[in-house]
Amino acid sequence: MKLYFKKHAWGNTELRDLIDVMVETLGESGKEHPALDISRFQKDWLESAGTNCVRASWSKDSTEVLFT
């Protein structure tokens, strides 16, 4: 967010400006890790209409919780 505000101080912006800074900041890690895929985030959360659903699953034999 610091980079975003620094680049666009005292100016008008669009969503594309924020997305571009996020991609720039993440660099290659955004391509390597699905959770950091900004284009998927943009499509799934910003451009899709409807209710968002988050589902958690776990088992008594594991210490992990999976969110989908």
N, CA, C and O of each residue as an XYZ file, in Angstrom:
272
protein
N       0.812     -1.177      0.000
C       0.000      0.000      0.000
C       0.867      1.257      0.000
O       0.492      2.277     -0.578
N       2.044      1.178      0.659
C       2.934      2.346      0.649
C       3.322      2.706     -0.776
O       3.307      3.879     -1.149
N       3.669      1.698     -1.575
C       4.068      1.946     -2.961
C       2.898      2.520     -3.758
O       3.070      3.453     -4.543
N       1.738      1.971     -3.557
C       0.545      2.451     -4.262
C       0.302      3.930     -3.957
O       0.111      4.733     -4.871
N       0.311      4.287     -2.672
C       0.067      5.680     -2.309
C       1.205      6.598     -2.757
O       0.976      7.754     -3.112
N       2.428      6.076     -2.737
C       3.557      6.890     -3.191
C       3.444      7.177     -4.692
O       3.653      8.310     -5.128
N       3.120      6.168     -5.463
C       3.012      6.333     -6.920
C       1.853      7.238     -7.327
O       1.938      7.949     -8.328
N       0.787      7.212     -6.562
C      -0.427      7.901     -6.984
C      -0.835      9.030     -6.044
O      -2.003      9.416     -5.998
N       0.119      9.549     -5.307
C      -0.185     10.653     -4.393
C      -0.765     11.830     -5.167
O      -0.237     12.228     -6.205
N      -1.834     12.367     -4.659
C      -2.485     13.550     -5.211
C      -3.029     13.335     -6.625
O      -3.211     14.293     -7.376
N      -3.283     12.094     -6.978
C      -3.831     11.828     -8.306
C      -5.032     10.900     -8.236
O      -5.335     10.334     -7.185
N      -5.696     10.754     -9.340
C      -6.823      9.837     -9.444
C      -6.317      8.479     -9.915
O      -5.338      8.392    -10.656
N      -6.985      7.436     -9.481
C      -6.580      6.092     -9.868
C      -7.790      5.263    -10.267
O      -8.939      5.667    -10.090
N      -7.493      4.099    -10.808
C      -8.498      3.102    -11.153
C      -8.078      1.787    -10.514
O      -6.960      1.659    -10.015
N      -8.965      0.825    -10.531
C      -8.659     -0.487     -9.967
C      -7.390     -1.064    -10.596
O      -6.586     -1.686     -9.901
N      -7.206     -0.868    -11.880
C      -6.033     -1.398    -12.587
C      -4.738     -0.897    -11.945
O      -3.756     -1.637    -11.895
N      -4.719      0.328    -11.459
C      -3.532      0.880    -10.808
C      -3.182      0.091     -9.546
O      -2.013     -0.206     -9.300
N      -4.183     -0.243     -8.758
C      -3.951     -1.025     -7.546
C      -3.479     -2.434     -7.893
O      -2.540     -2.946     -7.283
N      -4.122     -3.050     -8.860
C      -3.740     -4.405     -9.281
C      -2.301     -4.411     -9.796
O      -1.533     -5.316     -9.469
N      -1.936     -3.424    -10.586
C      -0.575     -3.351    -11.126
C       0.464     -3.258    -10.012
O       1.506     -3.909    -10.086
N       0.195     -2.461     -8.985
C       1.135     -2.331     -7.870
C       1.223     -3.652     -7.096
O       2.305     -4.038     -6.654
N       0.109     -4.332     -6.935
C       0.121     -5.616     -6.232
C       0.959     -6.642     -7.001
O       1.752     -7.370     -6.405
N       0.785     -6.694     -8.299
C       1.569     -7.615     -9.135
C       3.050     -7.248     -9.078
O       3.904     -8.126     -8.954
N       3.353     -5.965     -9.169
C       4.736     -5.489     -9.095
C       5.380     -5.868     -7.756
O       6.532     -6.300     -7.716
N       4.642     -5.706     -6.683
C       5.164     -5.976     -5.348
C       5.410     -7.466     -5.142
O       6.423     -7.850     -4.557
N       4.502     -8.301     -5.611
C       4.646     -9.747     -5.420
C       5.694    -10.355     -6.347
O       6.321    -11.357     -6.001
N       5.886     -9.765     -7.509
C       6.883    -10.278     -8.451
C       6.629    -11.727     -8.816
O       5.489    -12.126     -9.056
N       7.685    -12.507     -8.858
C       7.586    -13.901     -9.261
C       6.840    -14.765     -8.246
O       6.262    -15.785     -8.619
N       6.843    -14.379     -6.983
C       6.153    -15.196     -5.978
C       4.658    -15.277     -6.264
O       4.013    -16.260     -5.899
N       4.106    -14.270     -6.903
C       2.695    -14.297     -7.265
C       2.372    -15.335     -8.308
O       1.241    -15.818     -8.373
N       3.349    -15.689     -9.131
C       3.149    -16.718    -10.152
C       3.379    -18.115     -9.589
O       2.813    -19.090    -10.084
N       4.205    -18.209     -8.561
C       4.583    -19.511     -8.023
C       3.606    -20.035     -6.977
O       3.509    -21.247     -6.786
N       2.894    -19.168     -6.310
C       2.018    -19.592     -5.223
C       0.579    -19.189     -5.542
O       0.290    -18.001     -5.691
N      -0.324    -20.163     -5.649
C      -1.708    -19.857     -6.034
C      -2.413    -18.850     -5.122
O      -3.259    -18.087     -5.588
N      -2.079    -18.839     -3.843
C      -2.725    -17.914     -2.922
C      -2.337    -16.466     -3.203
O      -3.023    -15.548     -2.754
N      -1.258    -16.250     -3.932
C      -0.801    -14.899     -4.251
C      -1.093    -14.513     -5.699
O      -0.554    -13.522     -6.194
N      -1.930    -15.275     -6.376
C      -2.278    -15.012     -7.774
C      -3.276    -13.855     -7.835
O      -4.471    -14.047     -7.607
N      -2.788    -12.676     -8.138
C      -3.612    -11.473     -8.129
C      -4.682    -11.513     -9.211
O      -5.795    -11.036     -8.985
N      -4.380    -12.064    -10.371
C      -5.394    -12.124    -11.428
C      -6.558    -13.017    -11.009
O      -7.707    -12.730    -11.344
N      -6.277    -14.082    -10.289
C      -7.348    -14.957     -9.794
C      -8.155    -14.228     -8.716
O      -9.384    -14.291     -8.710
N      -7.465    -13.541     -7.810
C      -8.134    -12.747     -6.775
C      -9.058    -11.717     -7.422
O     -10.206    -11.556     -7.007
N      -8.556    -11.031     -8.428
C      -9.341    -10.003     -9.101
C     -10.581    -10.619     -9.734
O     -11.680    -10.082     -9.594
N     -10.418    -11.735    -10.424
C     -11.549    -12.393    -11.083
C     -12.560    -12.919    -10.069
O     -13.760    -12.676    -10.196
N     -12.068    -13.643     -9.062
C     -12.952    -14.311     -8.103
C     -13.625    -13.353     -7.121
O     -14.786    -13.561     -6.771
N     -12.933    -12.315     -6.671
C     -13.449    -11.464     -5.597
C     -13.906    -10.086     -6.059
O     -14.807     -9.503     -5.456
N     -13.307     -9.562     -7.107
C     -13.646     -8.197     -7.491
C     -14.565     -8.111     -8.699
O     -15.312     -7.144     -8.845
N     -14.513     -9.117     -9.566
C     -15.281     -9.050    -10.809
C     -16.438    -10.039    -10.867
O     -17.164    -10.075    -11.860
N     -16.620    -10.831     -9.835
C     -17.696    -11.830     -9.831
C     -18.840    -11.354     -8.946
O     -18.638    -10.947     -7.802
N     -20.026    -11.414     -9.494
C     -21.207    -11.034     -8.719
C     -21.658    -12.213     -7.863
O     -21.379    -13.369     -8.182
N     -22.338    -11.914     -6.805
C     -22.898    -12.970     -5.975
C     -22.283    -12.998     -4.593
O     -21.416    -12.196     -4.247
N     -22.758    -13.942     -3.827
C     -22.306    -14.102     -2.457
C     -21.018    -14.903     -2.416
O     -20.888    -15.913     -3.108
N     -20.076    -14.463     -1.619
C     -18.829    -15.201     -1.452
C     -19.008    -16.245     -0.363
O     -19.631    -15.981      0.666
N     -18.466    -17.418     -0.590
C     -18.562    -18.505      0.384
C     -17.167    -18.981      0.747
O     -16.316    -19.169     -0.123
N     -16.943    -19.170      2.018
C     -15.700    -19.750      2.498
C     -16.078    -20.983      3.286
O     -16.942    -20.929      4.162
N     -15.436    -22.096      2.978
C     -15.741    -23.354      3.629
C     -14.486    -23.873      4.314
O     -13.411    -23.896      3.714
N     -14.617    -24.283      5.549
C     -13.484    -24.842      6.293
C     -13.709    -26.342      6.482
O     -14.830    -26.791      6.722
N     -12.626    -27.102      6.368
C     -12.712    -28.538      6.633
C     -11.505    -28.958      7.455
O     -10.421    -28.393      7.314
N     -11.694    -29.942      8.306
C     -10.629    -30.430      9.164
C     -10.970    -31.840      9.613
O     -12.094    -32.309      9.430
N     -10.005    -32.502     10.193
C     -10.247    -33.833     10.757
C      -9.652    -33.878     12.161
O      -8.756    -33.104     12.496
N     -10.161    -34.786     12.963
C      -9.671    -34.882     14.337
C      -8.239    -35.413     14.401
O      -7.575    -35.281     15.430
N      -7.758    -36.013     13.305
C      -6.409    -36.573     13.270
C      -5.342    -35.592     12.747
O      -4.160    -35.926     12.681
N      -5.775    -34.398     12.385
C      -4.851    -33.434     11.790
C      -4.891    -32.122     12.558
O      -5.894    -31.774     13.181
N      -3.784    -31.409     12.499
C      -3.724    -30.082     13.118
C      -3.966    -28.982     12.092
O      -3.821    -27.801     12.411
N      -4.331    -29.348     10.861
C      -4.520    -28.380      9.794
C      -5.995    -28.118      9.544
O      -6.839    -28.999      9.702
N      -6.281    -26.897      9.153
C      -7.626    -26.529      8.713
C      -7.495    -26.061      7.270
O      -6.621    -25.252      6.959
N      -8.346    -26.558      6.395
C      -8.319    -26.207      4.969
C      -9.490    -25.288      4.670
O     -10.639    -25.620      4.962
N      -9.198    -24.134      4.086
C     -10.238    -23.201      3.683
C     -10.356    -23.242      2.172
O      -9.355    -23.108      1.469
N     -11.575    -23.428      1.660
C     -11.818    -23.442      0.224
C     -12.959    -22.524     -0.128
O     -13.314    -22.403     -1.301
